[in-house]
């Protein structure tokens, strides 16, 4: 529905990663902190607001044996993540 967050994020999904400069920087910082703080690899992980899957993929590279599920408000973002 026009005017909802889903509408706008779905509309921007195809170009989201190209403009996600702040998100990429934040993700790099988060991954560094997680690698230092987590001593046992988790079995499961939940990526809330996963967007097109950039963070989910990065997390799965750091924790290759963890099963991740990504959730997002936008169906187009989920389609891209899959």
N, C-alpha and C positions, 0 to 999 in steps of 0.2 A: 504494500500500500504506500503510495507516494506520501512523503512527509515523515515516514518512520525511519528509525536508525537502520533497520534491515534494508529498506529501499536504497538508502544512500551508500551503505557499505557494499551491497550487492552491485550497485552501479559502478563503484570504484574498484571492485575486486580484481579486474584484469590488470590494473596499473598500480595496485596497492604496494607491492614489494619495491617497485622502482622509486617510490616516494617515501618509503618507511625508514628514513635516515635515523630518527630518534629511536624508533623501535629496534633497529639493528644494533645501535650502540648500547641500549639498555639490555638487550638480549646477550650481547658479548660480556657485559659486566655480570649479569646474572649467572651465566654459564661458568665464569671464573669462580664466583662465590660458591656455587653449587659443587664444583669439583673439589674445592678446598674443604667444604663443610660436610659433605656426605661421604661417610666411610664405608657404608654398605649399600650396594646398588638396590634400589627399590624394585619390587615386583611389578607395580602398577604406577602409572602417572596420569594426571588429568591436566590438560592444557586448556584452561578456560579463556575464551577470547582468542582462539588459535589463529584466526584470520586465514590466510591461504596456506598455512602449514609450515611457515618458515621456522617458528619457534619449536613446533613439534618435531620437525626433522632434526634441528640442532640438538634438542634434548635426547633424541634417540641415538644420535651419534656419540654423545657423551655417555649415555647409559644404554648400550646396545642390547642388553638382556631384559630391559624394562618394556612392558607393554603399555603404550600411551594411547589415550583417547583424547581427541580434540573436539572442543565444543565452540561454536560461534553463533552469534545472533543471525548472521547472514547465510542463507543457503548457498549463495554463489561462492562465498569464501570456503565453505565446506566442500563444495564441488571441486574447487581448485586444490584444496588440501588433499583430497583423495587422489 
